[in-house]
């Protein structure tokens, strides 16, 4: 185990096995690919020829290097071809009995010093090791799909694994240009342990018809900056694979958040397993294709635009509030050509908000995103006011005041008296019940949620939150307006968290629980999520940016609404908030922040 791993066998030549072989070959390793299916072996050879040809075309490999890499690859349908390997990486079907049989056969084939690695992301590495004749040499080596592109490799050791085997595989991962993270043996490990709970909740949200598949995916891409929406990602991973991983996670945790959503079973049993089948949550041009094609659920032009109801004309907009969000929303409307009244509790606060907008527009000019003429025109459309009385003639009034229900209810009572009949009244709340604001007025049919994301000028997403009382006309009005200001609207109902926060914050909370349980460190988790999931920020980076107090408040709202024990805020998060460690704004959260 102390020698470099030069000769490697990859057992299972599906997408993942072929991708791992690609990585190994480019790093100069001798690779034998083993699969019981001769067609699978031929497809692997063809795929490697194609991927290395693309690498040459892009300047990543020379033709000489390509020929040498392909010359180091051979295939076999016989497991005995692994006899001379220093390392065997198993990536066969995610079924325990299948993997157990492979490991049992390998015990009779490979040298005693060879390392046996399973690529499982859900099954027990410890159990596989315990049933092997040499448990000390068995570990997990979890690559992420696509293996050539994804940097993370989770190195999974059991209580039986020899440290020398872990060291050898870790050094190999680094030699392959990967970032190895050492983790213990539990279903999902770090990255999938967090991501699959989130994916499962997204599937359940879709199944409940709370929001469309397109809106769920768009919300998480545009609201969180994720590379893919959760339902599209489930199709990529494989709905059947996701179900298997979640089954294993639930058996270990007994957390309802990990209990597979029934739709995952329904799709799996019907053979609608995602891209590989040509159909899953979406329909694809052909099995294995990434190209989605319209199906019966694809929204048409009407649903993507105004929807039911006739939009009312919006000629002017009022924004109540003087903070960052209020100023950002006012800036968005002014740049889109709307006259905007921004009202605060005093003329001074309103003028300060106007100055904040002017500074933001000036930065846009400096960065070349806006012309000086466009800046001046936008500023000319903004009128600061020290009273809501200035909203008498606006067609759309939005509040962006403190996230306190009584404050908002009082404000809506005032808007009801001040605003003209037919004006749409919108709240930008991210967590409070919109219907409570509506009931503070005599016209609840005209009240809706418009949840902008911070910073409003940059973020494209707006969650449109209908209550059971909101009229089609009010909804159509804000959809039309959202398109006019060049934002992307998604529709959802009036329940805690809407789409984004309802999916995002349980995932963040579970990351905190993972640290509490000493399974992984803050740094290891952030690295795993960024490299394994392609996320722009790790969960603890994001928690420190959002604010631990804000995060705790949202998690409490979710727990109170859904009454699910798995949504209870992690005690560590509560302790940090109680200690005043709120993230970047206080200089300390999960990390220290110098010069905040």
N, C-alpha and C positions, 0 to 999 in steps of 0.2 A: 504493500500500500504506500510505501514511502517513495516509490519511483514515479517519474512523470507518466501521465496517462497518454500514451501515444496511439495505441490501437484500440478503437472503440467500436462496439457493436450497438446498433440501434434496432430494437425489436418493435416492429409495428411501423409500417410505411404509409400511414395516412398523412394528412396535412401537417400535423405536428411533428411526426417522425421524420418526414422529408425535410421540414424546416430545420430541425436539429442537425440532421446530416449535412445540410447546406452550411450551417455555421461551423461545424467541425471541419469540414473539408477546406473551407477558406482559411482556417487557422492551421492548416498543415497536417491534420490528423489522418490516419488511415481508418477508413470507415467501411464496415460491412453492414448493409441494410438487410434485415431479415423480416419476411412476412410470409404467412401461409398462402397468400394469394399471389400467384405469378402476375396477373394483371396489375395488382397494386405495386409490385416491384417494378414492372415496366413503366407504370405511370410515374413512379418516383424518379427513375432514370430520366424520363422525358422532362419532368418538372425541373430537375437540377440542371439539365442542359439549357432549358429556357431561362431560368433565373440567372445562371452564370453568364449567359449571352447578354442579357439585359445589363448585368454588372459591367461587362466589357464596353457596351454601348455608352454607358454613363461614365466611363472612366474610372470605375471602382476596382476593376481587375484588368490585367493585360491578357491578351489571348494566350500567351505562354502559361500564365498562372491559371487560367481557366482550364486548359488542357491537362495541366498537372493535377488540379483539384479533381477533375472528373476521372483521371487515371487512378486516383486513390480510393475510388468508390467501386464496390462490387455488391451484388445482391445475392440472396439465397432464400430458399423456402424451407431450409433445414436449420433448426436452432443450433445444431452442432457446428455451424459456421462461426459461432462465437467462441470457439474453444481457445483461440489465442488472444482474446481481447483482454486488455488491462481494465476496461470498464464496459459494462453493459447498461444501456439506458433503455428501459422498457416503457413504451407508450402505446400499449394495446388498448382494447376496449375497456372503458371504465366500469369493469365488473370484477368483484373481488375474486371469484372462483377462477376466472380466466387468468388473472394476474398470478394467482397462487400456483396454477399449473405451470405457467412460464417459469416462475422462480424455482419450482421443484425440478423441472427439467434442467434449468441452468446449473443447479447444484451438481448434476451429474456430468456437466459439459466443461465448465470453465475451471481455470486454475484456482487453487485455494486462496491465492493472493489477489484475485480479481475482485473488483468492487461491483456490486449490483445496485443499480439505482432505479427506482420507480418514478415515473412522471406523473403519478396520480396527484390530483388536487383535492380529493375528497376522502379516499379510502385510507385505512389505517396502515401506516408504514410499520408501526410496531408489530401489528398482527402478521404482516408479511414476513418481517424479520424473525419473529418467534417460530414460524413454521418452516424456516430455512435451516439447513444444517450448519450454516455459518452466519448467525444473526449479526455478528459484529461487523460484517462487511456490507450490510444492507442499509440503505438510506433513501431519502427522496431527493430528486433533482427536478424541481418544477419550473419548466420554461413557460413563457407566455406567448400567446399567438398574436401575430406571426413571429416565430422564433428568430428569424434573421433581423427583424426590426426592433423587437422589444428587448430592453436592456436588463430587466430583472431576472434573476434566477434564485428561487427560494431553495436553500439547502436544508433539508429536513432530517434531523437526527432523532432516533428513538433512544430510549434508555439503554438499549443494547448495542448501539452503534459505536464502533471504535473511533476515538478522536483522530487517528491517522487517516481514516477513510474520509472523514469530514474535511480535514485539511487538504487532502489530495483533490477532492472534488471542488472545493472552494478555490484552490489555485488554478484548476482547469477553467472554471468559470471566468476568472479574471483574465486568463490567457486568451479566452474567446472574446474579450472585450465586453464582458457582461459585468453587472453589479450583483455580487452574491449577497444574500441576506440569510443569516442563520436563524432558523426557527424550530420550534418544537413540533411534536406530532399531534395535531388536532385538525379536524375537518376544515378545509378552506385555507388553512395556514393564515398568513397575514392578509395579503391582498384580496384573495377570493373570500376569505372569512368576512371581510367588510363589504366587498362589492356584491356578493350574491344576495345578501340580505336586502340591499338597496334594489337590486334587480327584481327580487321576489315581490317587494312592496309595489314596484312599478307595474308588474304583471297583475297584481291584485287590484290596483287602482284602475287599470284598463278593464279588467273583468267586471268590476262593479259599475262600469259605464259612467264613471265620474268625469272622465275626459277621454278624448279620442287618442288613438295611438300617435297620430301626427302631433297633437298638441303636447302630449306627455314628452315625446322625444325632443320637440322644439324647445319646450320649457327648460329641460335640463341642459341642452346644448347652449342656448342663448342666455339662460339665467345663471348658469354655473361655469360656462366656458368648457364643457366637456367635449371630447372629440366625437362621441356618438351618443345618441339617446339610448335609454335603457332597453327599450323593446327591440330596436335595431341591433343592439349589442347581444341580446339574448338570441336573436336569429343567427348572429355570427358565431357565437359560442356553440350553439346547438341547444334547442329547448330540452332535449332529452338529457344532455350533459348537465344542464342547469338543474334539472329535477333531481338527478343523481347526487349532485353536490349538496343540494339543499336537504335531501333526505338524510344524508350523512351528518350534516350540520345540526339538523333538528334532533336526531338520535343522540347527539352529544350534548346539546344545549337545552333541549326542551323549551326553547324560546319560540313563541308563536310567530315571531317575525321570520323565523327560518322554516316554518312549516310550508312546504311548497304550495303556491296558489293553485287551486284546482285546474285552472286553465292550462297550466304546464303539463299536467297529466293528460288532459283532454287532447291537447295538440300532439303530445308524444305518442299517445295510443293511436292517434289517427295518422301517424307518420309525417305530420307537419312539423318537422324538427328544425326548420329555419333554412338558411341559405343552401345547406348541403342537400336539402330535399326539394328546393325550389319554392317552398312555401312554409311560412311559420306565422309570425305576427303580421308580416307583409308577404306579398307575392313577388317572385323574382323571375327574371327572363328565362332562366333554366336552372336546373340543379347545379349548385356550385357558383352561380353567378352572383355578383354584387349589385347588379342592376335591378332596382325595384320597378315593377310594372303596375299599372292601375288594376284594381280589383273592385269588388262590390262595395268595399268600405272606403275607397278613396274619395275624399271630398271633391265635389265639382266646383266650378267657378263661383256659383252662388254661395255655397257653404264657406268657401275660402274668402269671400268678400263680405257682403253686408249681412247675409243670413236672413232669417225671417224678420218681418217688421220693416217699416219705412223709416230711414234715418231722418232725424230733424236737422235743420240747418244750424250749423254752429259758426257764428260770425265773430264771437269774442269769448274769451276764457278768463275765469277768475281762479287764482291759486291762493289758498289761505295757508299762511305759515311763513316763517322767515329763516328756517334752517337750511341745511345743505340740500335736502331732498326737494323742498319747496322751490328753492332757487333754481335747481337743476331742471325741474319740470317746467317752470316758467320760461327758462332759456329754450327748452325744446320747442315749446309752442310758439315762442316769438320768432325763432329761426325758421319755423314752418310757415310764417306769414300771419299768424293770429295776433290781434291786439290782446294784450294780457294785462290784467289788473292783479298785482300781488299785494295782498292785504295782510298786515300783521297787527299785533296788539297795540302798537304805537307807530306814529309816523317815523320815528327814529329807527325802529326795527325794520320797517318796510324799506327805508332808504338804505340800511345796511345790507338787506337782501339784494337790492338793486345793484349796490356796489360789488357784491359777490358775483352777480351775473356778469357785470362789466369786466371783472377780472378774469372770469372764465372765458369770455368771448375774446379778450385780448390774448390769452394764451393760445387759443385756437388760431388766431391770426398769426402769431409768432411761429406756430408750428406748420403754417401753410395749409391748414384745414379750412380756413375761412378767409374771405377777402375783407379788407377794411370797410368796403362799402356795405357788404352783407352784415358785418358787425354793427355798423352805425344804424342800418335799417332795423335790425332786431332790437337794438336798445331803444330806438324811437317808438317801438310798439309796446314797451313796458311802462306801466304807470304804477308806481308805489302808492299805497294807501294805508292809512292808519286805522281803518275801520272796515268791517264787512259790508257796511252800507254801500260801498263802492261797487258791490256785486249786483246792483239792482237791474242792470241791463245785460248781464252776461248770459250766454246760452249754455255754458258748461262751467260748473263750479267744482273745483277739486280741493279737498283739504289734505294738508301734509303737516299736521301738527303733532304734538306728543302722542306716543302710542299708549294712550290711557282712555279707556272706554267712556268714562264720565266726561272727560274733556271733549271727546269727539261727539258724544251725544248732545252736549250743550251747544257745540258749534253747529251741528245739523239743525237743532231747533232754531238757531238764529238764521241759518241759511234759508230755512223754510219760510221765515217771515220776510226776508230781504229779497230773495231771488224771484224773478217773474214766473208766472205759470208756464209750464213747458220746459223750463230749464232742467238739465240733467245734473244731479248732484252726485259726486263721486268721492269715495274715500280711498286713500292710498295705503290703508292698513295692510300689514303683512301677516297679522295673526289674530286680529279681533273679529267678532262676528259682524258682517256687513249689515245683516238684518236688524241688529240692535241700533245701528245708526239710522236705518230706514224708518224704524218705528218711532224715532224721535221727531219725525216729520208728519205732516198731514198728507204727503204724497209719496208713500213708499215705492210706488211703481216707477218713480223717476230716480231712484237711488240704486247705485251699482258700485262695485269695487273696481278700481284701476290701480293695480299694484305694479308700480314702476320699480326698477332695480337700480341700485346705487353703483356708480354715478349715472344719473338719469340721461345726461347728454350722450354717454358712450354706450350704455347697455340697450340692446335692441328689444328685449322682451317686455311685454306688459300682460299681466294676468288679468283677464276680465272676469269679475266674480259676480255672477247673478244670484240673487236671493230668490226665494219662492214667490216673492211679490214683484220682482223687477219685470217691467213690460218689455215686449219684443222691440218696441220703438226705442226705448232707452238703450237697450243692448245694441241695436243696429246703429244707433248714433255714435256710441263710443267705439264700435268696431270701425266705422267709417273714419272717425277722427284719428284713431290709432294708425290706420294706414296712411292718412294724410301727413302725419308727423314722422313717417318712415320708421315706425316701430312694428314689431311682429306681435299680433294679438293671439293669445290662447284662451280658450273658454274653460271655465271650471265653476263648480258650485261653491256655496258658502259654507265651507267647513274648515276646521283649523289647518293651517299650513298651506292651503290651496294645493298647487301641484309641487312647486319647487321646494318649499320648506318642509312639506310633509314627507318628501323623499330624502332631502338632504340632511335634516337634523337627526333623525334616527341613526343614520350612517355615522355622523360625527359623534353621537353619543356612544355608539358601539366601539368606536376607536378609543374613546376615553376608558371604557370598560376593559378593553384589551390591555391598556397600560396598567390599570388598577390590578389586573390579575397577573401582572408581571410576565405576560406572555411575550411582549416585545416592547422596545423602548419607543419614545416619541420620534426619535430620528429614524429608527428602522421602519416604523409604520409610514412615516411621510415618504421615505425613499421608495418603499414597496408600492404605495399607491401611485406615486408619480411615474415610476418606471414600469410598473406592472399594469396600471390602468390607463396611463397616458393622461392623467389629470394635471391641470396646470399648477395646482397646489396640493400639498398633503393636508390631511384633516386638521392637524394641529397648527400648521401655518394658517389655515383658513379660520380656525377658531380664534386665534389671536388677532386676526384682522377684523373679523365680525364683532368681536367682543364677547368675553365669556359670560358677562351678565345678560347680554342680548340673547345669546345662545341658550342659556339656562331658562330665560323667560319663555322662549319659543318651545323648548322641550316640555316645560310645565304645561303650556297650553295644549300641546299635542297629547300629553298623558291624560290631562283632565278631559279632553274631548273623546278620546278613543278608549280610555280605561284599560289599556293593554299594559300588563306588568313590564313587558320588554321595552316600553317607551319611558319608563321612569328614569328621570335624570340620574346619571352616574354620580355617586357620592363625591368622587374626586372633583368633579366640576363644581358641585355645590360648595365644597370646602375652599376651592380657589376663589370663588366669587365672594364667599364670606370673609376671606382674608384680604380682599381688595385687589387680587391679582386678576385683572380683567383683560389682559392682552396688551397690544401695542399702545393703547391710549393711556395705560398706567405704567408702561415700561416693563411690566412682567405679567406673563400668563403661563403658558406651558413652556415658554422660553423667556430669557432675559432679552430686552430690547433697549439698546443703548441709543441715546439721542432721539427719543420718540418724537 
